[in-house]
Amino acid sequence: MEESMKYCLELAKKALMLGEVPVGCIFLLDNKIIAESKNNVNDTRNATRHAERNCIDLIVEKFKNWKEIFEKVTVIVTVEPCIMCASLLHSLNVPRIVYGCSNDRFGGCGSVMNVLPYYDTTCDIVKGILKDDCMLLLQTFYKSINPNAPSSKVKTRNKKL
Amino acid sequence: MNANFNQSNKKLKTTRTSLRAPIAVLDDEYYSSIIALTEVYVGKVKNKINIRDSLQELKILFPMPYSLSHLKRVRGNEILLTLVEGITKEDCLNIVKTKLPGFEPVISSCNVPSQSPKTKSQHKEANLYWPCNFHPCQMIEKFICDDFFTNDEIEKHYEYMRLAINTAKENDSHVGVVIINPKDNVLVAKSFDQRYKNPSKHAIMMALESVSETQRILYPHRQSENTSNVTEKVKIDNCEINNISLKKPEDVLPYLCTGYDVYVTREPCIMCAMAMIHSRVRRVFFGCTSKNGAIKTKCKLHLLRQLNHHYLAFENILFEECILLEKYS
């Protein structure tokens, strides 16, 4: 499991180099990687292009019987899937999700909301694998400024710009 | 009483426009008519004229609990002392007898609203128990009375929803979506459900995809690292733009779906509702509810406080036609 997570971390680092939120994800079928991807929100200018979604698209392209494939895969991702990705994964009956650090902003596996009860499916969710490494990457990103984000809406008092 | 209210409301509407205004989807707390109560001790002053002096002492002896900060301290000659929880009646009475000479030596317990009222009607109701402080939110009041949109706006919403319905019909789909930039009433994207091809290709996801595609084509240069770079780039590209004052980068380049309105024939699922939060959509209008809906039916995702962006959601535009689309599939 740690080996797979290390692989994801490498993907996440690549994302970071490209100025993306560093998240990496792989889909395993019988311990073999069938899809790997990273976050590319800024490059595509599509805020829904998360690593998990990219992997799902790859699998749908690659396999005709994607429906059955998804019911057997293990999803490994460096950061807790967001509410959107978590609900997509549950709607596909993914049996196992393994993630590193939790996501206090968007987490859909309990951090902000637990999406699982909304779907009549079961899912084995493992968290905390190499979570410090995963978190460190995120922190490096958020310390630098997101080049695509608009300026903050927070009003600065007593400051005339 | 409720029926009466609706009727009078409908009469109002007919004088405005024949179309029903979209209904805002707000937090349940704005609609609830049940006032939650909590028990407090109440004392009486002997002489109302001296109430001010007593209040000074009261602030020290019985500081107003934070959880009751929405309540007024005084009702006539009655004064709110403290929560029943945490002190026995005898102890409380003792303090009143020994330290508050302006008070009559009796106390009683009384039910008061435990939460601040959120709307004018809740305020009215809560005041029956105990007077409350309340500042109505103009926007919320207008939402609740369906008085938020002007006639022209309502007609526009119907027009765009019809576009969404037509998009679905033209493509034999059960869901249609259009995204509009309300600043200049431009159709930014339209799409329909294609989940048979790919499980993530719900209508809304497709529309968001198409918005990002358009932006990639129209603005091929990546948004640059800071504001000054943006101004420089624009200067190089076209000298005339030089004169326009560029305050923020978003004045030049659109950022995701900031400021856009989404019209979708049925209530979005959790995935799509969250995707629109990620994309910073401004308002979402949907025709009918759906069993997996995440804006009204199963949860109210757009009201989750922890999230970094929130949009307004409205329902009930061309409800009947949107429901029919569902039945087609």
Interface residues (C-beta under 8 A of the other chain):
Chain A: N42 T44 R45 N46 A47 T48 R49 R53 I56 D57 V60 W66 F70 C82 I83 M84 S87 L88 S91 L92 D104 R105 F106 G108 V112 M113 V115 Y118 I145 P147 N148 A149 P150 S151
Chain B: K197 N198 P199 S200 M205 L208 E209 V211 S212 Q215 R216 R222 Q223 S224 E225 N226 T227 K248 P249 E250 Y255 L256 T258 C269 I270 M271 M274 A275 H278 S279 R280 N292 A294 K298 C299 L301 L304 Q306 L307 N308
